[in-house]
Protein backbone atom coordinates (compact mmCIF):
# COMPACT_ATOMS: atom_id res chain seq x y z
CA UNK A 1 0.00 0.00 0.00
CA UNK A 2 1.42 3.38 -0.94
CA UNK A 3 1.32 6.40 1.43
CA UNK A 4 -1.54 8.10 -0.43
CA UNK A 5 -3.70 4.98 -0.23
CA UNK A 6 -2.89 4.59 3.48
CA UNK A 7 -4.04 8.18 4.08
CA UNK A 8 -7.17 7.72 2.01
CA UNK A 9 -8.07 4.59 3.97
CA UNK A 10 -7.37 6.31 7.30
CA UNK A 11 -9.52 9.29 6.35
CA UNK A 12 -12.36 7.14 5.03
CA UNK A 13 -12.38 4.99 8.19
CA UNK A 14 -13.07 8.06 10.29
CA UNK A 15 -16.61 8.26 8.93
CA UNK A 16 -16.37 12.03 8.94
CA UNK A 17 -18.15 14.18 6.41
CA UNK A 18 -14.83 16.01 5.97
CA UNK A 19 -13.49 13.07 3.98
CA UNK A 20 -16.37 13.17 1.51
CA UNK A 21 -15.92 16.89 0.93
CA UNK A 22 -12.31 16.19 -0.12
CA UNK A 23 -13.60 14.17 -3.08
CA UNK A 24 -14.67 17.40 -4.77
CA UNK A 25 -11.14 18.83 -4.80
CA UNK A 26 -8.70 18.54 -7.71
CA UNK A 27 -6.44 15.45 -7.29
CA UNK A 28 -3.33 17.32 -6.06
CA UNK A 29 -5.25 19.28 -3.43
CA UNK A 30 -7.24 16.18 -2.47
CA UNK A 31 -4.03 14.21 -1.80
CA UNK A 32 -2.62 17.07 0.28
CA UNK A 33 -5.69 17.60 2.46
CA UNK A 34 -6.22 13.85 2.85
CA UNK A 35 -2.62 13.45 4.08
CA UNK A 36 -3.08 16.31 6.54
CA UNK A 37 -6.39 14.89 7.75
CA UNK A 38 -4.86 11.42 8.15
CA UNK A 39 -2.12 12.97 10.30
CA UNK A 40 -4.77 14.67 12.44
CA UNK A 41 -6.60 11.34 12.80
CA UNK A 42 -3.39 9.52 13.80
CA UNK A 43 -2.58 12.05 16.52
CA UNK A 44 -6.19 12.27 17.68
CA UNK A 45 -6.29 8.47 17.93
CA UNK A 46 -3.29 8.57 20.27
CA UNK A 47 -5.15 10.88 22.62
CA UNK A 48 -8.47 9.04 22.31
CA UNK A 49 -7.14 5.50 22.60
CA UNK A 50 -4.32 5.75 25.16
CA UNK A 51 -5.55 5.55 28.72
CA UNK A 52 -1.93 5.64 29.95
CA UNK A 53 -0.77 9.26 29.91
CA UNK A 54 2.92 8.29 29.74
CA UNK A 55 2.29 6.09 26.71
CA UNK A 56 0.32 8.88 25.03
CA UNK A 57 3.19 11.34 25.66
CA UNK A 58 5.66 8.84 24.21
CA UNK A 59 3.55 8.32 21.09
CA UNK A 60 3.03 12.07 20.61
CA UNK A 61 6.77 12.64 20.99
CA UNK A 62 7.32 10.02 18.29
CA UNK A 63 4.92 11.88 15.99
CA UNK A 64 6.81 15.13 16.65
CA UNK A 65 10.01 13.40 15.53
CA UNK A 66 8.24 11.91 12.53
CA UNK A 67 6.99 15.32 11.37
CA UNK A 68 10.49 16.72 11.86
CA UNK A 69 11.63 13.82 9.68
CA UNK A 70 9.17 14.89 6.99
CA UNK A 71 10.71 18.36 6.98
CA UNK A 72 14.23 16.92 6.82
CA UNK A 73 13.35 14.37 4.13
CA UNK A 74 13.54 11.20 6.22
CA UNK A 75 10.05 10.20 7.44
CA UNK A 76 9.15 6.57 8.19
CA UNK A 77 5.37 6.49 8.58
CA UNK A 78 3.12 6.42 5.47
CA UNK A 79 1.30 9.57 6.63
CA UNK A 80 4.54 11.52 6.99
CA UNK A 81 5.65 10.23 3.59
CA UNK A 82 2.38 11.45 2.07
CA UNK A 83 2.95 14.85 3.68
CA UNK A 84 6.41 15.21 2.09
CA UNK A 85 5.18 16.79 -1.20
CA UNK A 86 2.98 19.15 0.82
CA UNK A 87 5.84 20.18 3.08
Buried (B, 14 or more C-beta within 10 A) or exposed (E): EEBBEBBBEBBBEBEEEBBEEBEEEEEEEBBBBBBBBBBBBBBEEBEEEBEEEEEBEEBBEEBEEBBEBBEEEEBEBBBBBBBBEBE
